[in-house]
Amino acid sequence: VNILVTGAQGQLGTYLLNTLLQGRDEWGPLPEVYQHAHVDAVDKDELDITQATALDAWFEMYGPYDLVFNCAAFTNVDGCETNTELAFAINAEGPANLAKACARTNTTLVHVSTDYVFPGNEPGERKETDQANPLSAYGKTKLEGEKAVLVNNPRTHVVRTAWLYGPGGKNFVNTMLALGAAHKEITVVDDQYGNPTSVADLTHEMLRLALTSHYGVWHATCEGVCSWAQFAQAIMDEAGLACRVKPCTSAQWKEMNPASAERPAYSALAHQKFIDTIGYEMRPWRVALMAFMSSQNEQDTK
Ligand SMILES: NC(=O)c1ccc[n+]([C@@H]2O[C@H](COP(=O)([O-])OP(=O)(O)OC[C@H]3O[C@@H](n4cnc5c(N)ncnc54)[C@H](OP(=O)(O)O)[C@@H]3O)[C@@H](O)[C@H]2O)c1
């Protein structure tokens, strides 16, 4: 099979590419079709998804692809508030360009989206069919991207994930590890709840889903819910850091960081659709976090 990975230098793209190259993940060998796959992995310097003409030319030259994984995005949630045009171009127009190119060659598109499409104003877990209504510019542009890919290519999987971390990425876990090593106490929001998710688990589930014709929207996060402060405490505990996590409210955070985007209070995602179809193989968030931390420690001691 011929595969394209866009945004391949981001934290998900890098992990997905390495997994495809290794032919296995933490669960074991990848399905047979991936074993002899040809993979083109590109980031914006080589293939800027906002440039439709260049993108079409790329598909002409290197396609047709069987599978496209779109890991490209403008993911700085606060930055999207002041850069809405660029955020819209990358998170909505770029995916539309990709979907149109995929539709011309009967290509399956796996597009990654976010829990931040939900307002999350009531407790509980969100289903794929729940009403989206984003609070932030990031969430709005990502929702437009979802609509665009679904409308423009019938063979599209939209995979919503959340609170994502992986090796080398700019993410909450790595930020907490750095802050925890440098400070005795840090303040973390304690009234926003979600599902911390490892790129390892997301990649595993995405690679399985991509081989099916169950097109549509999917919720792919690790199992279990916590607050950012609880997540921070777990990171400190796993790393053996003595740094105290001082909980604060979203309102207090906003006072300290006036330019920060509004985020949903309850954006945990439900996984029943996976359970009812191809199965749900993502781990409890704490188990995935432990696996991530021990693989990081192995890297450090190599
Ligand atoms: N991170 C999270 O917590 C989180 C939560 C929920 C959902 N998601 C979704 O998960 C997906 C992967 O996120 P991630 O954390 O891996 O993001 P990431 O690390 O920010 O990676 C995104 C990659 O896309 C690249 N890119 C930006 N503009 C591009 C363009 N015009 N054309 C091609 N590539 C471009 C970025 O390059 P530059 O860095 O050079 O701009 C970066 O390498 C995204 O769809 C994101 O919305 C993430």
The ligand as an ORCA input file, in Angstrom:
! r2SCAN-3c Opt
* xyz 0 1
  N      -1.824     18.082     21.149
  C      -2.998     17.847     21.733
  O      -3.141     17.896     22.949
  C      -4.185     17.505     20.873
  C      -5.427     17.329     21.494
  C      -6.518     16.995     20.700
  C      -6.377     16.852     19.343
  N      -5.163     17.058     18.764
  C      -5.045     16.909     17.312
  O      -4.105     15.881     17.039
  C      -3.437     16.151     15.798
  C      -1.938     16.016     15.978
  O      -1.512     16.956     16.955
  P      -0.001     17.084     17.435
  O      -0.023     17.268     18.904
  O       0.810     16.004     16.839
  O       0.366     18.494     16.763
  P       1.785     19.158     16.446
  O       2.851     18.488     17.250
  O       1.587     20.618     16.572
  O       2.024     18.760     14.921
  C       1.392     19.382     13.845
  C       2.356     19.398     12.691
  O       1.711     20.001     11.543
  C       2.636     20.900     10.962
  N       1.961     21.903     10.134
  C       1.537     23.148     10.494
  N       1.025     23.788      9.429
  C       1.106     22.950      8.376
  C       0.757     23.052      7.010
  N       0.202     24.165      6.516
  N       0.999     22.002      6.190
  C       1.577     20.879      6.667
  N       1.933     20.714      7.960
  C       1.708     21.739      8.816
  C       3.340     21.496     12.152
  O       4.514     22.166     11.766
  P       5.000     23.427     12.699
  O       5.112     22.930     14.084
  O       6.309     23.792     12.057
  O       3.944     24.480     12.526
  C       3.607     20.246     12.985
  O       4.769     19.565     12.565
  C      -3.934     17.534     15.362
  O      -4.968     17.382     14.412
  C      -4.498     18.144     16.624
  O      -5.499     19.090     16.350
  C      -4.057     17.372     19.503
*
